[in-house]
Amino acid sequence: MGLLDGLGEQIVKNKGHIDSAIEQGGDFVDSKTDSKYASHVDKGQDFLRDKVGEFGGGKDVPRQEP
């Protein structure tokens, strides 16, 4: 078992927590910038969700709507 295999397993087990952290990080940036860069933050969140999905065996982490 390689390092990335173990990482993928952990991502699958904790995908709800990971999505929550991505969402909270974006909300934090939006609050500090008065949502001035909200579209960029959303793109970053989507990018992170895609990458997390790749490591988690191809299962995308669904986007949470606030």
ABEGO torsion letter per residue (X at the ends): XBAAAAAAAAAAAAAAAAAAAAAAAAAAAAAAAGGAAAAAAAAAAAAAAAAAAAAAGGBBBBBBBX
